[in-house]
């Protein structure tokens, strides 16, 4: 949203008023071509109220409310309600933090790490809405916002007034590719095909994200500020400049993954399934290559936020390492357990007890060397001298010790097993006789609260 440029009289139209007998507007947050947004309070909870003048006859806000309620999920602000009051359509939704446009205006440019953190989440959001059969069609920094408080590290996508379905939700067949359409969206970030007048699909959302990310890195785009007598002429010049600007020229001086991203999205076919995972992996790769961490610490993060997120990141990292090491240790243990039993069972007991125990020691030594070899080949390096002894799987550790003890004790008593055989059979028979004796374990009416159907 643009900065507040309204007059005091315009502000007084909304600020201080109560809508639907609940929401009192206390502050203007922004204004765009389709309406104004205010912060409102109700029972100590804060909401965002978006107003659309009924005189526009556009009804974009009603469509936006329906789509947002249909999409409700991670990284999409929740819709509290929608209704009409006076001369306005009003959408009540979750209050968000600053938009990325507000933040870039403060910083001028973002670091490579911050852009990768944002890009990773943008791709995830688009994958989610695309899987719900929706394309946004107005990807720009104004429409990406940060969360508040505990959600301040997350990116959210809003402003779905121009969004639409791109395929059947039943057959998953994409709607026909239509040409000679007027541009829907913002020319600065719109894809080349959208500027050419083609129906938009998933590829166009993704290409627009690429231009947004390069805007963050560069602070500007080559086609900004081009003169024109009217909108149509400016759109033609922007289109031609985008075509003339190669992905290399646009991304020169930055990691090659950004150039590959632009090149990939520009070459996508209308119905092509995007490789979302691959696109995300490239952002992770860039962060690793510049020796940074994926810790959600942005250029604008406060010292307090940095401390909190660094702690969260280290805890998450340790949890992942513990889980991975435990999984590998368990795999190694299970893969050798049967080998231990098989080798001992196949070894013939010697008459002399000492020789028998020596043979077991040799087998244990062999298995220990085998386990160490396996753990090293799984890139554990020196984390485990002996996986089953030093792993976090105490249960498996105890099982291994118990197994060895049973083996050794079994060998020591091997000469007495034969003499006790008949005695044990008698005990089993007595047990069977008593087996059967043991029991067996068995808002205003015009406001539709969170039930808008798309």
N, C-alpha and C positions, 0 to 999 in steps of 0.2 A: 504494500500500500504506500501511496505517496504521503509525504509529510503533511501535517495539517495546515491547509492554506485557506480555510474557510473563515468567513467573517464572524464577528461576535453574534450577529443576528442569526446566522445559520447554526452556530453552536447552541444558541438558546432554544432552537426548535426541539432539541433532543435532551440536552444535558439537564438533569434534575427531574425529568419526567419519569413516571412509572408506567410500564407497559404490562398488559395482562395481569394487572393487580399484584405483580410480583417483582419485576425487574426494574430497578431504578438506575438509569444511566448516570455515571459519575465522571466519565472521561472519554474524550474522542481519541481513537487509536489511529485512524487513517481514513483516506478517501481515495476512491478510484473512479474509473469511468462508469462503473455499474452500481455504485452506492457508497455508503459510509459505514464505518465500523466503530462501535462504542464499547467501552467496558461498563458492565452493569453489575449490581450486587443484589443478592437475594439470600436472606438468612445467613449472612457472613460468607456465603460462597460467591465467587466472582465468575462472570460469564462474558462472552463476546456476543454482542448483538449487531447483526448486519442488516442494514436498512436498504430497501429498494423502493423508489418512488413508483407508485402505481400508474402515474401519468406516462411512464415510459412504454407501457404495454409490451414489455419484453418477457416478463415472468421467468427470468433466468434464475431468480433466487429460489423459486419453488422447485425447479429442475435440480438445482444444486442441493437443496435439502433432501430430495428424494435419493439422489445418487450417493450423497455422503452417508445417509442412513443405511442404504443398501450395502455400501462398502465397509461399514463400521468394522474397525479392526486396528491392528498396530500401525502407528504413524499416520493415522487419519483422525483429526479432531472429532469427538463424538457430538452428535446433534441432540440437543436437549428438546427442542421443539421448533415449530414453524407456524406462523399465523399472520393475520392481517389486522392492523390497527390504524384507523384514520386513513391517511394517504399512503401508508407504507405496507409492503410485505416485510416481515421481520423473521430472521433466522437466529435462533438462540443456540449457541454452541460453546464448546470448551474454549476457555481462554488460553491463548498461546503467548509465547514470548516474542522477541524481535524477529523480523523477517531477515533473510540473508541479504536482501537489498539494503536494509538499514545498516546491517553490520559491515557490508563492503563499503558503504559510503563513509563509514567511520575509519576503516582500515586502509582503504584505497586498493589494496591487493591482499590476498590470502597466501599463506605459506603452502608449499607442496603437500605437507602432511595434512593440514586442515582441509585442503581441497580433496585429498584422497578419502579422508574420513567422511566428508559430505557426499562425495561421489558414490562411495560404497552404499550408503544408506539410500541415496536417491534411486539407485538401480534396484535395491530391495523393495522400495515402495512401488516403483513402476511395475516390477514383476508381480506384486500382489494385486494391483488394480487391473493389470492386463489379464491375469488369470481369472479375474472376475468379469472379463469381457468388456472392460471400459478402457478408453484412451482419454487422456487428460486434455490435450490439444492447446494448452496454454502454459507450457513449461517456461518459467522465468524466476529470477531470484526473489521477486515479491511474493511468489506463491509457495515458497519454502520457508518455514518458520521453525524456530527452536522451541522446545517445551519449557515449562516453568518448574521451578523448585526441583523435586527429585527427578523430573523428566527433562531437565535442562540440557542433557547430553544428547537427546534424541532429536532428529529432524522430522518434521511433519509436513505433509502436503495438503494445501487447501485450495479454495476457489475453483470449484468444479462446475461453474456456470456454463462453460463451453464444452464440458466432457460429454461423451456419448458412447454408445455401444458400437463396437467395430465388428462383431461377429454374433452369430446365433448362440445363445447359451445352451441350446439343446443339441444342435448338430455340430457346433464349433466351426461352422463354415463361415469364412469372412464375407462381409458384404462386398458387392462389386466395386472395383476400382473405377471411380468417376473422375473425369477431367473437367477443366474449365470451371472450377469452383472458386469462389472468393476466399481470400485468406481468413482462416479462423486462428486467432492467437496473436502473438507479438512478433512482428517482422524481424526484430533484432535477433531473436533466438529460434525462430521458426526454421524448419528443415528446408532444404533446397526444393524437394518435391512439393511441400506445402505451399511454398512461394510460387511454384509453377502451376498451382491450381489443382493438384491431385488430392483425392480423398486421403485422409490421414489414417495411419495405423500405428502399430507398436514401434516401427522403425523411426517414425517422426518424433515421438516422445523421447526416444533414446538419443537421436541426433541433437535435439534441442538441449538435452542435458550436457552433451559434449560442448556446445557453445557456451552454456552457463559456466561450466568448469573453467574453460579457457578465459572467460571474462573475469573470473575470480583470480586466475593466475596473472593475467596480463594487465588487468585494470581497465581494459577497453577491448573492442573488437574492430577489425579493419573497416567494417561497413557502418560504423557508427557515425552519425552526423552528416550523412550524405545529403546534399541539397536536392530539392525537387519542388516543382510548382504545386503539386498536389500529392495525395497519398499514393495513388496509382503509380505516379512517376518515381516516387521514392522507393516503392516496393520493387519496381523493375531494376533500379540501380543497386538496391541491396541484394537482389537475386543474382545479378551479374557479378557483383563483387564477391559473393560467396562462391560462385562457380569458378571465378578466376583465382581465388585464394586456395591453394592446395593445403592439404592437411599438414604437410611439412612446414610450409610458410606460416601457418597459423600456430603451430606448436613448437617452432624452433626455439631452442634454449631451455626446453623443459624435457622431462623424461619421455622416452620414445613411446611409452605406453599410452600417452595422451594422443599422439599422432595415430597410433594403431586404432584407438577407440574411434576417432573421427573418421578414419578411412573405412573401418568396419561398418559403422552405422550409415555412412553415405552409400555404401554398396549393397545394403540390404534390399531384398525384394519386398514387395507389398505384403505378401502373406507369410514371409519368413519368420520362423520361430527364433527369437533372440537367444543368444548364449549368455544368459544372465550370470551364471556361475563363473564363466570365463572372464567376463567383464569385471566382476567383483574381485576375482583373484588377482587381476592386474593391479588394482588399487592397493591390495595388500602387499604385493610384490614391490611396488614403488616405495611404500613405507619401510619395508625391510631393507631395501637397497640404500636408503638414505639414513640407515641406522636409527630409525625412530620406532616408537611403539604404538600399537593400535589401542591407545588408552583413552580416547575421546577427550583429550585435552586440546582445545582449539586456540586459535590466536587470541580470542577475546576472553578466554577462561580466566577467572579471578584466582588469586593465590589459594583461597580456600577451596575452590572447585578443583584446582590442580592437585591439591593434597588428597582430597577425597577420592578423585578418580584414579590417582596413582595407586592408592591403597587398594581400591576395588580391582584395578588391573592386576596387581601383584597377587591378590587373593585368588582371582580367577585363573591366573597363570599357574599358580601352585596347585590348584585343584585339578587343572587339566594334566599337569605333569604327574600328579599322584595317580590319577585315573589311568593314564597311559602306561605308567610303570607297573601298576597293579595288573593291568590287562596283559602286558607282556610277560610279567613274572608268572602269572597264572598259566599263560599259554606254554611257557617253557616248562613249568612244573608238570603240567598234564602230559606234555609230549614226552617227558622222561620217566614219569611214574610207571607206566606200563613196561618201559624198557628195564627198569630196576627189577620189577617182579619177574619178568620173563627170564632175565639173565640168572637170577637167583634160583628160580625153579628149575632151569635147565642144568644148573651146576650140580654135579653129583657130590654128596657129602663124603668127606674123607674119614678114615677111621680115627685119625689123630685130630683132636679138637683144635689145636693150634694152627694146623695147616688150613682147616676149614675157615677159621676166622680170618686168616691171612688172605684167603681167596675173596672173602667178602670185602675186605679192605681194598683189594685191587679193583674190584667192581665199583666200589664207592668212589675211588680215585678217578677211574675212567669216566664215570657219570658226572662227577664234579667238573672235569675238564670239558666234557661235552656241553654242559649247561653254560659254563663260562664262554665257550665258543659261540653258542647260540645267542646269548645276550649281547655279545660284542657285535655280532652280525646284524642285530636289530638296533644298532646305533646307541646302545646304552653306555658304551665306553666303560668307564670304571665305576659306574653307579652300583654295579653288583659284582662282588667277588664270587658270590655264589647265590644265584637268583632265589632259590628256595629258602635260603637261610636268612637273607637280608631284605627280602621283599616285604611290602606292607601287608601281605597276606599271612597273618599270623596263623590262621587256621591251616593253610597249606603247609606252613613251616612246621607246625606241630605234627601234621600228618606225616611229613617226610621223616621227622625224627622218630615218630612212633613206628613207622614202617621199618626203619633201620634197626631199631631196638628189637622189634619182633623178629626180624631176620636173624640177628645175632643170637638172641635167646633161643630162637627155634633151632639154630645149628648146635648150640651147646647141649640142648636137650634131645637132639635127634636120636641118640643111642637109647633114650628111655621111652621113645614114642611107641615102639613095638610092644613093650611090656605093659604099657598102659592102655593099649588099644581095646582089649576086651572090657576093661573097667569103664572106659568111656561109653562103650556101646550099651552097657547095662544102665548107665545114668541116663542115656538118651531114651531108652525104653521106658524107664520110670517116668520120665518127663512126658512122654506121649500118653501114658495112662491117665495123668492128671490134667491133660490139655483141655478136655471137655469141661472140667470143673471150673476153669478160669473164665470170668465174664469177658466178652470181646467189646473193644471200643466201638463201640458204635459212633393444569393452568387455565385460562379462559377457554371457552368451548372452541374458539377459533384456533386454538393452539393444540396441535396434535403431538402429544408427548411420546417421543421415541417409538412411533409405530408407523412411520411413513413407509410405504411399500413402493419399491422401484420395479 
